[in-house]
Amino acid sequence: MKAYLKREDDFQQRRKHLANLTDEELKERFWELAEKAVEPLLELARKNTTPSIERSVLLRMGFSSLEAKPLVEGAIERGLMGKGVGHIVYRIAKEKNIPLRQAGLEMIEGKHWDDAIEIFRGGVA
């Protein structure tokens, strides 16, 4: 027969700092702690991306998977992945005053990458 460790029940002790809070205050405290717990995950998501995520963004922007692949590769080759490939295409379209799709297709042909580097590395982003 196994011997089990018995956990001391310290619930009453641990909840003392919450005992006098109203339901509304408890709810507010819960959401404060939830936001605090999730913030590091959101920060990671803001600062990190993957080729798969970037291709997914481009697909939602109307590019095919065959078009998304060279755009992502182009951003990787130029060290711009962290800026977001969809964001890069958007900024080029905005700077050139052309439709998003046209900007992306022209970038696949090799155009506008120098402009993207200038925008994102030159501190304009």
Backbone torsions as a table, in degrees:
resi	resn	phi	psi	omega
1	MET	NA	133.4	-178.7
2	LYS	-81.2	144.4	174.3
3	ALA	-93.6	126.7	-179.8
4	TYR	-101.6	141.4	174.4
5	LEU	-76.7	132.9	177.9
6	LYS	-95.1	128.0	178.8
7	ARG	-83.9	129.3	176.1
8	GLU	-67.8	133.6	178.9
9	ASP	-82.3	104.9	-178.5
10	ASP	-115.3	21.8	-177.8
11	PHE	-56.5	-47.5	-178.6
12	GLN	-59.8	-38.4	179.4
13	GLN	-68.1	-44.8	-176.8
14	ARG	-70.2	-22.7	-176.6
15	ARG	-95.2	1.4	-176.4
16	LYS	-54.9	-41.3	-178.5
17	HIS	-69.8	-11.3	179.4
18	LEU	-106.9	-12.4	-170.8
19	ALA	-56.9	-36.2	-175.2
20	ASN	-94.2	6.6	-179.9
21	LEU	-83.2	145.1	175.5
22	THR	-76.4	169.5	177.6
23	ASP	-58.5	-41.0	179.7
24	GLU	-64.0	-42.5	178.4
25	GLU	-65.9	-38.1	176.4
26	LEU	-63.7	-42.4	178.4
27	LYS	-61.5	-45.7	178.8
28	GLU	-60.8	-43.8	179.0
29	ARG	-62.0	-42.4	178.3
30	PHE	-57.3	-48.9	-177.2
31	TRP	-68.5	-32.7	174.7
32	GLU	-61.2	-47.4	-179.6
33	LEU	-67.8	-36.8	178.0
34	ALA	-63.1	-44.6	178.1
35	GLU	-62.5	-40.7	179.4
36	LYS	-63.5	-38.1	-179.9
37	ALA	-71.1	-35.0	-174.9
38	VAL	-85.9	-23.4	-175.5
39	GLU	-52.8	-45.2	178.1
40	PRO	-60.6	-33.7	178.0
41	LEU	-68.2	-41.8	178.4
42	LEU	-64.6	-39.4	178.6
43	GLU	-63.0	-42.3	176.1
44	LEU	-60.6	-43.4	-179.5
45	ALA	-65.0	-35.5	179.0
46	ARG	-68.5	-35.3	-172.0
47	LYS	-98.5	-9.8	-175.4
48	ASN	-131.1	147.7	177.8
49	THR	-149.0	173.6	178.2
50	THR	-134.7	160.9	175.5
51	PRO	-56.1	-38.1	180.0
52	SER	-62.1	-44.7	178.7
53	ILE	-63.3	-44.0	-178.5
54	GLU	-65.1	-39.6	176.3
55	ARG	-62.4	-40.6	179.2
56	SER	-61.3	-42.3	177.7
57	VAL	-61.4	-45.4	-179.3
58	LEU	-64.0	-36.5	176.9
59	LEU	-61.5	-40.4	179.6
60	ARG	-71.7	-18.6	176.2
61	MET	-85.9	-3.2	176.2
62	GLY	105.9	4.1	176.9
63	PHE	-87.5	149.8	176.6
64	SER	-80.1	167.3	178.9
65	SER	-64.6	-31.9	177.9
66	LEU	-70.0	-27.4	177.2
67	GLU	-84.6	-34.2	-177.5
68	ALA	-66.8	-38.3	-176.3
69	LYS	-56.8	-52.0	-179.8
70	PRO	-67.9	-26.7	176.2
71	LEU	-66.9	-44.3	178.2
72	VAL	-64.5	-44.4	179.0
73	GLU	-61.2	-39.3	178.7
74	GLY	-63.4	-40.1	178.5
75	ALA	-67.3	-40.7	179.0
76	ILE	-62.9	-47.3	-178.4
77	GLU	-58.6	-30.6	-176.0
78	ARG	-100.6	6.0	178.4
79	GLY	69.7	29.4	-177.0
80	LEU	-109.3	5.4	-176.1
81	MET	-53.3	-41.8	-176.8
82	GLY	-64.1	-13.9	179.2
83	LYS	-84.0	-14.8	-177.2
84	GLY	88.5	118.1	-175.2
85	VAL	-66.1	-39.2	176.4
86	GLY	-61.8	-38.5	177.9
87	HIS	-65.0	-40.5	179.1
88	ILE	-61.7	-48.8	-179.7
89	VAL	-61.6	-42.7	178.9
90	TYR	-59.7	-46.9	-178.2
91	ARG	-64.4	-38.6	177.6
92	ILE	-64.0	-44.7	178.8
93	ALA	-59.1	-42.9	-179.7
94	LYS	-65.9	-47.1	-178.8
95	GLU	-63.3	-38.9	-176.7
96	LYS	-90.2	-6.8	-178.0
97	ASN	56.1	48.7	178.5
98	ILE	-128.6	161.0	178.4
99	PRO	-62.0	151.5	179.2
100	LEU	-52.5	-50.3	-176.8
101	ARG	-59.5	-43.9	179.0
102	GLN	-61.2	-42.9	179.2
103	ALA	-59.3	-47.2	-179.8
104	GLY	-63.0	-44.4	-179.5
105	LEU	-64.6	-39.2	177.8
106	GLU	-67.6	-34.2	177.3
107	MET	-67.6	-35.7	175.9
108	ILE	-61.0	-34.8	178.5
109	GLU	-76.2	-5.2	178.1
110	GLY	102.9	-1.6	-179.1
111	LYS	-83.1	157.8	170.0
112	HIS	72.7	-3.5	-177.8
113	TRP	-65.8	-36.3	177.0
114	ASP	-63.1	-38.1	177.3
115	ASP	-65.2	-40.5	178.5
116	ALA	-61.9	-43.6	177.9
117	ILE	-60.5	-43.8	179.9
118	GLU	-63.3	-44.4	-179.1
119	ILE	-62.0	-48.5	-172.0
120	PHE	-88.5	-25.5	177.8
121	ARG	-99.1	-18.0	179.8
122	GLY	-84.0	2.5	176.5
123	GLY	83.4	11.8	-179.8
124	VAL	-85.1	-22.4	-177.8
125	ALA	-65.3	NA	NA
